[in-house]
Amino acid sequence: MITIKSPREIDVMARAGRIVAETLALLRGLVRPGISTEALDAEAERFIRSHPGAVPSFKGLYGFPKTLCTSIDQEIVHGIPSRRRVLEDGSVVSIDCGVHLDGLHADSATTVPVGHVSDDTTRLLDVTQQSLAAGIAEARLGNHVGDIGHAVQEVAEGAGYGVVRELVGHGIGTRFHEEPQVPNYGAPKRGPRLLAGMTIAIEPMITMGSPVTKTLSDKWTVVTADGSLSAHFEHTVAITPDGPRILTSAD
């Protein structure tokens, strides 16, 4: 069931989202060759819990053991931070973070280059961000979920990249995953209509090669089946009469 949030609930989610945004900004400054994903995770948890009432959304969610999902190169999502996972020059790391505050969640992700990356890698990251912006622009009153997915798909596939099908965005609020599902592909005017007070996580997961995925033996980490590079960007967005409101912003 799709839930409609009150203006007060949306404001609480925006407070949680600001903590998420500030956490990701902090981590972007820490990403460098030689740092472990465990070190990033520890810093994220410390920073989140330094805000009264805020706790990491991911830790314990469905049994997930950490505060962040840190996914490197061909890993699309759900990579588990570890002392053994040390970032290397030329890689990228997707950092996905959620915060639970006063009964409500916010969720955002960014993909960060490690040291010096190739022009092809930079282009993948740029196009994935552009696809997220295109999706958010369609998150307007009276549009449909399909309008969001279609906008993402047009940007990504128009640049020659793959759009992951098996993983999608989602509604978010008192529960971390709510209805509706928000695919990164689709047809305009299809799927649930967007109503004022809906809050959704829009999260393009774009690959340099095939969009087909597989899950590793840890039962969490999802990777590209062909080993190609992947990028992931995400914002939590509220549908309002004045247009989409990004709730995971530091502004």
N, C-alpha and C positions, 0 to 999 in steps of 0.2 A: 504494500500500500504506500502510495506517495503521501508524504506529510508536508503540510504547509506551515512554515514558521512565522511567528509573530515578529514585528519589528524589534522587540526586546531580544528575542532569541537570535535574530540575525546579528544584532549588535554584539551579543555574547560571542557568537561564532567569529565575528570580526576581531574581537579581542584575542581569542585563541589563535586566529589566523595571523595576527600581527606577531605573536610569539613564534609561530612557525616561520614566518618570513625572516624574522631577526635571527632565528636559529640557522636557517639556510645561508643567510648573509655571513654569519660568523664562520660557518663551515667552508664556504667558498674561499674565505681568506686563509684557511688552514690547509686546504688541499695543495699538496706538493709531492714530488717524487720522494719516496722513503717513509711517508707517514702511513700508518696502518689504518684500516677501516675501523678497528676496535678503538683507536685513539679518537677518531671522529665521533664515534658513537658515545664514548664516555663524556666528551665535551658537550655533545648535544643534550644528553640527559641532565648533566649538571646545570646547563643554562636553562632548560625548560623548567626544572624543579626550583630554580631560583625565583620564579614568579609564583607568588602565593596562589595555591589552589590548582596550579597547572601540573599535569602529568603527561607522560608520553602516551599517545593513543595506541601505538603499535605493540608496546611491551606487554606480552601476555595475550594479545589479540589472536584468537584461534591457536594459542600456544606459541606464537612467535616470540623468540627469546630476547630481542634487542629493541632499542629505541628507534633506530633507523633501519631502512633498507638501503644497502649500499651495493650497487650492481655495476660491475666493471666490464667495459668493452662489449663483448657479445652477450653479456647478461642483461636481460631486459628489465626485470623487476625482481624484488624479493630476495636479493642477495643478503646473506647474513654477515654482519661485521665480525671480523676475526683479527687476532694479533698476527696471524699468518698471511693475511691478505694485505700486502704492502703495495702502495701505488707506485707505478713506474712511469717515467717520462714517455709522453706520446699516447698514453691511455686516456680514457674518459671514465668518469664515475658518476652514475646516477644516484642522487641522494634524495630519498623519499622520507617525509617526516609528517607526523600528525601530533596534534595537541588536543587534550581533553580538558575543558575548563567549564566549571559550573554546569555540568551535565550535558555539554555539547562539544562536538568535534570540529576540527578544521584540518585540511590535508593539502600538502603541496609537494612538488618535486622539481628538481633542477638537475641538469647534467653538466658536469664541470670538466673542462680540459685539465689534464695533469701535465704541467710543464709545457713543452713545445709540441703542438700537434700538427698534423698535416692539413693542407688546404681542404682536402676532401672531408676530413673530420669536422673542420670548422663549418663547412657548408651544411653537413648533416645537422649539426646543432642549430645553425641559423634557421634552416627550413623547418625543423621541428618546432622551434619557438614561433615561427610564422604561422604554422598550422594551428598551434594553440590559440594564438591571437585571432585567427579566422574563426575558430570554433566559438570562442568567447563572444565575438561580435554577433553571432547568430543566437546567443542565449537571451532572446528577447521575448517579451510577453506576446503570446499568440503564435509564435513559432513552434516547431516540434523538435523532439530529440533528433530526428533524422536530419534536420537542417544543420545541427551542430556537426554531426558525423560527416555529412556531405562536404561541408566547408573544410574540415580537417583533411579528408581524403583527397579533395581536389588539389590542395596545396602540396601535400606530400607526394602523391602519385604523379602530379604534374611535374615535379622535380626529379622523377625517376626512382623514388624510394618505395619501400614496402610499408604497408599499414597492418599492424598486428590485429588479427581478428579475435583470437582466443581470450584476450584481455581487454577490459573496457572500463570506462569511467562509471560513476555511480552517484546516486543520491547520498547525502550525508547529513547528520544532525545529531539526535540523541543516540542513534546507533551509527557506527562508523560506516557501515555499508547499508544503504537504504535503496528503495526503488526511487527512480527508475534506473535501469542500466543505461549507460551513455556510450555507445560504440563510437569508434573513430572512423566510421564509414557508414554509408547508407544513402537513402534517397530523401530529397526535400519533402516536407509535409507528411512524413511518415513517423510513426511512433507517438508516444504521449505528447500532448500539447503542454507547452510551458506556461505555468500559471504563476502569478505574483506570490512570493513567499516560498517557492521551491528553492532548494539549495542543492547544488550538484558539484561533483568533482569532475572536471574535464581534463583528460590526461592522455594526449597523443603518445603512442609508443611506436616509433618509426625506425625502420631498419634500412641499412645500406644495400642489403641483398633481399633474400626471400623473407616474407613475413611469417613463415611457418616456425613454430616454437616447439621446444621440448623442456621437460622439467628434470633437473638433476636429482641425483640419489638422495640429497638432503631433504627432498620433498617440498622445498621452498623455491629455490632459485630457478627462474625461467630464463632460458637462453634461446638465441636464434639457432634453428636446426642446422643452418649452413655455416655457422660460426661468424657471420657478418656482424659489423658494428651496429649498435643500437643506441638510440637517444630517447629520453623520456622527460617531458615537462608537464607540470600540472598546476592548476589553481582551483580553489574552491570558490564558486560563484553563486550569488543570489540573483534570482529573477525578480526585478522590481519594475514598477510602472515607468521609471526613468531610465530603464535599460539595465544591462548586466552590471552587477556590483562585485568586483573582485574582493573576496574576504581575506585572502592570504597575501596581503600587501603590507609593506612597511610604511606606506603613506597614510 
